[in-house]
């Protein structure tokens, strides 16, 4: 059974159940209240008739003959059935015996309190005791019958209206689910990137929005995977072509077996080995199998050691490398793997060294932001646009797709992707802030180590 049918059935069952209870309670209450109304009205008329009889005769004698018409059987001559009511005096003694009582019986105080006083000229001359109310006349029965029919038809109309509204509401509720199911089937057939209309802001609307986001991410991941496969093939083909070309040239005598030619082969082999190692590092990080050994590390000391290591390379390109440490009183320590984290900083500084012009400047700074330590690396190179900065951590991403990598630079296009994976393993964040012509700033935030 489909969800729409289940919802319609649920609306119908609920409406039938609730309407049935309402009809039952209404009919019982209506009959009871109408009987009470008729009984009270009849008592008032009966008390008035009894008071007139007593005022006229000053006795209760002869009452049976005058009030037989009020009997349940609608008195006929020769009907000797007792009266359906009795009368007691103020002391509780029966002075007019009817159904349920005998003459001169003594009734209880509770029965006296439940009775209706009969007053003549301000004096209580008797207490009316009714064993049961008289039967309804045909007009009263017809009124109750019509009232019950009206309640029944109202209930039937309510059920039909509930069925119509339930059908409309169930189809409205299940419409986004049906659309979601349709797009899911298209995804199963490989058609990614489909969007589900978001028609509300409730839980179903949130589900549609989350689904659209997931679908876009899946499509983007698939495109990145395809692009990555093409990029890997390209990156592998370049060094392999150089290695094979030089090896065949030496073998065929076209090239001399000189030190320069063998050095080219060795450099391309090293580049190929570095690319393979980077790919293996990424695959291990994606699988969650990259080994890390966390320990409290003083960030100031770690960056000072890295600066010392890079000073010679920066001086050769006449680029200034500065470090702005955090104040010693802040004790900025983070739980991290110093070797893996050094790999992150190395990839970032390699890019800064590659794209910062001579006489340029690179500044590393450490600060404390709330309960996190922030490390920023700012250069004054050419920079990229904010749109390009958002994709710098994609694998093999090129800000300028038409530009091939500098063979001498040795970049594999995976350094920032590896850096992002390692930072995420440290429960941190890394991003780039840049504008074209205003340099680039790489920011890393890591949780502070607890003392």
Secondary structure, 3 states (H helix, E strand, C coil): CCHHHHHHHHHHHHHHHHHHHHHHHHHHHHHHHHHHHHHHHHHHHHHHHHHHHHHHHCCCCCHHHHHHHHCCCCCCCCCCCCCCEEEECCCCEEEECCCCCCCCCECCHHHHHHCEEEEECCEEEEEEEECCCCCCCHHHHHHHHHHHHHHHHHHHHHHHHHHHHHHHHHHHHHHHHHHHHHHHHHHHCCCCCCCCCCCCCCHHHHHHHHHHHHHHHHHHHHHHHHHHHHHHHHHHHHHHHHHHHHHHHHHHCCCCCCHHHHHHHHHHHHHHHHHHHHHHHHHHHHCCCCCCCCEEEEHHHHHHHHHHHHHHHHHHCCCEEEEECCCHHHCCEEEECHHHHHHHHHHHHHHHHHHCCCCCEEEEEEEEECCEEEEEEEECCCCCCHHHHCCCCCCCCCCCCCCCCCCCCCCCCCHHHHHHHHHHHCCCEEEEEECCCCCEEEEEEEEECCC
